[in-house]
Amino acid sequence: MNHLHTDVAVMGAGTAGLAAYRAAIAAGKRALLIESGPYGTTCARVGCMPSKLLIAAAEAAHAPARWNEFGLRLEGSVRVDGEAVMARVRRERDRFVGFVVEGVDRIPESDRIRGYARFVDDHTLQVGESVRIGFRSAVIATGSSPAIPPFLRAAEDRLVVNDDIFDWHDLPRSVAVFGPGVIGLELGQALHRLGVRVHMFGKGGLVGPFADPAIRRYALDTFNAEFPLDPDADVRSIRRTEDGVRVEYVSPSGELATLDVDYVVAATGRTPNVSSLSLELTSLRLDARGVPLFDRHTLRCGTSHVFIAGDANNDAPLLHEAADEGRIAGENAASLPAVTPGLRRAPIGIVFSDPQLATVGARFDTLRPDTFVTGEVSFEDQGRSRVMLRNKGLLHVYADIETGAFLGAEMIGPDAEHIAHLLAWALQCRLTVDQMLDLPFYHPVVEEGLRTALRDARARRIVALERRHARAA
C-alpha cells in the first residue's frame, strides 16, 4: 500500500475540481487531484460545447426556411449530410477537450492520482487498491451522470443519453426524446432541424426551465409547432423491436397510439456522483439523495473539513457556477479553520434553442403573489425582431411592489442569451426598475423589448401601490 499525505485532496478533475486544486495551490498548500475517468470536463466532452456544435449545424440547415419571406429563392434544396455533421461535432469536440487536457498535463504528475476514490474515514481516502491518502481537508468535485428512469431501459441497446449522441457517426431517422428540459429541448430541436423525426415526451407539464405558467404555455405552443411535444405524457409501454423501439402512449386526443423510432433519448436530468464515495464511513450528514448537506456560500459540509463543489452538489449545475464553487471550496479548504463566504453570482440560465429560453433571479413560483408585479412584452410586434423575422417570444420581468427592486425574469425569444446577461447584471447590482429604465436603450434593437417590459412593470407597480394605499385608508 502506497501511503500519501496532503493538505487538500480534490476528488474529481472537472471544472470544479480543477478550480479547487488551483485555488489550494495558489494559497500555498499541498494538493492532490484525483480522477478516475478520462480528463476533460463535462462541458467540453458531453455538455456545453458539443451540443452547441450540433445546434450550430441545425441553425444553418434551418436558415433557408425564412428565405421565402425575405423574397429570397432557393433553387433546389438543402441536403443534410449526417455523417459530415457528426464528423465536425466530434472533431471540434475533441479539440475543446484537448485544450482542457493540455491544462491538466501542466499539473505536476506527482499531484495527479488516477483511480476511484472513496472515504475510509473522516481523514483518509482509498484510491483503487494500492493508494491510501491522508488529508487535512477534502473537496468533493465528482460531477454528475445522466439519470435514467427505469422504464426507459426497456429500449435496451437503443436507449441513449446526451453523452452518447456526440459519438454518433451519422444521424438516425427518428428518435423519441424523454424530458423537455434544457438538454432535451436543445438536442431535440437540433435533431429535428437536421431532418430527424422527433417526438418529445415530458412529465408533470414542465417545459424548459420555466415556472411562469404564461411563459411555459408560450414555449409549449412554440415547440409544438415544430415537432410533437407532450409535456405530461401517458406512456403505457416501451419495447425493443427488430428495427428499433416501439413506444405506446395515450395521444392528446385520448386515443392509444404507437410510435416506432430508431432510438430513445433520455434527457431526464442528471444525478450527483456520490453513491460510490462511501460517505457512510464519514461523520457527514447526508440528504435524502445521499449528498452531503452544505452551505452554498462557503461550500462547506456542515462544520466539517470537507467541501463539495460543482455538479456533485447539484445546486447550480452550470460551468460558470462550477468554476466559482471550485475556487471557493479550494480557498476555504486551504484556509481551514478560517472559512469565508465566496461570491455567488446572480442566478442565470440559458437554453440555446430557437427561440432561446432564459431565466434570471427569483423563480416565479418562489415569489409571494401579493409582493410583486409582472411586466410583460411580446416580441411578435417588436420592431427589430420583426425586421429579422425572429418575432416570436414573450418576456416577463418581476418587480417588488414596495421597493421597485428588480427580482427576476423568465423569457422565450430572440437574443435571450444577451438580454439575460443584462438582467443578471442589473440584479447583481441591485437595481430598481426605475434605475434600469434610466440606462440607455439604442434604436432599433431587440433590447427595446426589455424596456417595454420594464415600463409595463413600473406602470403596474404604481397601480398596485395606489390600491394598497387605498385599502389602508
Sequence and secondary structure as in RCSB ss.txt:
>XXXX:A:sequence
MNHLHTDVAVMGAGTAGLAAYRAAIAAGKRALLIESGPYGTTCARVGCMPSKLLIAAAEAAHAPARWNEFGLRLE
GSVRVDGEAVMARVRRERDRFVGFVVEGVDRIPESDRIRGYARFVDDHTLQVGESVRIGFRSAVIATGSSPAIPP
FLRAAEDRLVVNDDIFDWHDLPRSVAVFGPGVIGLELGQALHRLGVRVHMFGKGGLVGPFADPAIRRYALDTFNA
EFPLDPDADVRSIRRTEDGVRVEYVSPSGELATLDVDYVVAATGRTPNVSSLSLELTSLRLDARGVPLFDRHTLR
CGTSHVFIAGDANNDAPLLHEAADEGRIAGENAASLPAVTPGLRRAPIGIVFSDPQLATVGARFDTLRPDTFVTG
EVSFEDQGRSRVMLRNKGLLHVYADIETGAFLGAEMIGPDAEHIAHLLAWALQCRLTVDQMLDLPFYHPVVEEGL
RTALRDARARRIVALERRHARAA
>XXXX:A:secstr
 EEEEEEEEEE  SHHHHHHHHHHHHTT  EEEEESS SS HHHHHSHHHHHHHHHHHHHHHGGGGHHHHT   S
S     HHHHHHHHHHHHHHHHHHHHHHHHTS GGGEEES EEEEETTEEEETTTEEEEEEEEEE   EEE   G
GGGGGGGGEEEHHHHTT SS  SEEEEE  SHHHHHHHHHHHHTT EEEEE STT  TT   HHHHHHHHHHHHT
TS EETT EEEEEEE SSSEEEEEE TTS EEEEEESEEEE   EEES TTS GGGSS  B TTS B   TTT B
 TTSSEEE GGGTTSS SHHHHHHHHHHHHHHHHHTT          EEEE SSSEEEEEES GGGS TTTEEEE
EEESSS HHHHHTT    EEEEEEETTT BEEEEEEEETTHHHHHHHHHHHHHTT BHHHHHTS   TT TTHHH
HHHHHHHHHHHHHHHHHHHHHH 
